[in-house]
C-alpha cells in the first residue's frame, strides 16, 4: 500500500484499492452482491476522504470524484451485464420450450397432382388435411371461396 501510495497522485492509493476490489467482484458477484460491494467501497472512499488530515486540494477532490465514478460505473455495468445474461438464459429456455411444443413440416411432401392426397412415411396416401393435422398443430375448418361458390351456384342452376 505504501508503494502504491508513493506511485500515485495525492490520496489516490486507498481509492484505487477500492476500485480494484469492485473490479474483482465483477467476476463473481451477482447483481445484489455487486450493489452491496459497490456501496461499501464507495462508503470507504468517502470515509477515507473525510478522515484524511489537512486541507483538501483540487487534486484530492478530483481523485475522489474519479474513484466514485469508477466504482459507480463498474457496479452499474456489472449489474446490467448480469441482467442481460439472465434475460438471455430465460430467452434460451423459452425458445427450447417453444421448439418442443411446435411441430414444423420441413422438406418435400409427395402430393398427388390430381386429388391432392399426400403420401405418408409408410407409403399410404392420406387426405391433405388429415396429414397436416397429424404432423402439425394446425386444424382445418372448411369453407368455400367466392369463385367456387359462384361455380357451385352455376352448376346448381344448370341442373
N, C-alpha and C positions, 0 to 999 in steps of 0.2 A: 504494500500500500504506500509505503514511503517513496519507493522508486516511481510508482505511478504518479504520486503527488508531485515529485520533483520534475517529471517529464511533461506534465500537463499545465495549462494556464491556472491561474489562481483559483483554488477551491473546486476544481473540476474532478478530482480523483474519486471522491465519495459518490458523486453523481454518476460518473462513468461506471462505477461498480454497480449501482442500482440499474442503470440501463442495460448492462451486460446480464444481470440477473433476470430482468424481464425478457431479454432476447433469448436466453437459455430456456426460459419457461415456455416460449413459443413452440418448442419441440415436443413437449409432453403434456402441457396443461390443456384441459378442456375449457369451454367458454367461461363458465362460472369461476373456475380456478384462476384463469387468466385475468379476470376482472379484479379478483381479490389481490393477486400478486401485483398488478399494476397500481392499485390503490395503496397497498402497503409501501411499495417502493417510492411512489410519489410523496407519501407522508414522510418517509425517511429523508427524502431530498429536501422537502420544505423544513423539516425539523433541523436537519444539518445546517441549512442556510440560516435559520433563526438562531441557532445556538452558537454559531461561529462568532468569535470575538472580533472587535474592531469595526470601523466604518465600512459600509458597502460601496464597492466601486461598480462602475457600469459593466466591467468585465464579469464580476461575480453575478450581477443581476442577469446579464445576458446568458451566462452559463446556466444559471438556474432555469431560465425560461427555455433554453435549448434542451436541457435534460428533461424537464417536464414534458416538453413537446415530443421528445423521442420516446419517452415512456408511454405517453398517450397514443402516439402513432403506432407503436409496436403492439400495444394492447388492443387497439381498435382493429388493426389489420389482422391480428391473430384471431380475434373473435369473429370477424367477417369470413375469414378462411375456414374456420371450424363450422360456421353456419352454412357456408357453401358446400362443404363436404357432407354435412348431414343432409342437406337438400338433394345432393347428387345421389347419395345412398338410398334415400327414400324414392327418388325417381327411378333408380335401377330396380328396386323391389317392386314398384308399381308396374314397370314395364314387364318384368318377369311374370307377374301375376296376370297381366292382360294377355301376354303371349300364351299362357296356359289356357285361358278361357276362350280365346278367339281361334276358330278354325279358319284356315286360309286355303283356298284352292290355288294350286300353282301348277304350271306346266301345261301340256297339251291335253285336251279332252277329246277322245274319239267320239264324234257325234254323227248320227245318220243325217245325210243331207235331205232325205225325204220326210221322215217322221219326227226328226229332232230327238230321238232317244239317244242316250249316252251309254257307251259300253263301260261297265264297271270293272273292278280288278279281277273278278272271276271270269270275265268274258261275256257275261249276260248283258242284254240290252234293257235299260231301265228308262222310265219316263224321266225327262229332264228335271222336272220339279222334285220327284222323289229322290233322285241322285243328289241334287243340290241341298235338299233338306237333310239328307243323311250325312253329307260331308261338310256342312257349314251350320251356322245357327240361323240361317235365313228361313223364312216361312213364306209361303205364297198365298196370295188371295187373288182369285181370278176375276177378271173383269173383261170388258170389251172396248177396244179403241174405237174412235169415231169412224175410221174407214171400214172396219169390219162390221160395225153396227149398220152402216149405210148399205154395205153389200148384203148383209143378212136381211135387212128390210126389203131390199130389191128382190132377193131370192124368194121371200115370203109372198110378196105381191105378185111375182111371176107364177106362182103355183096356183 
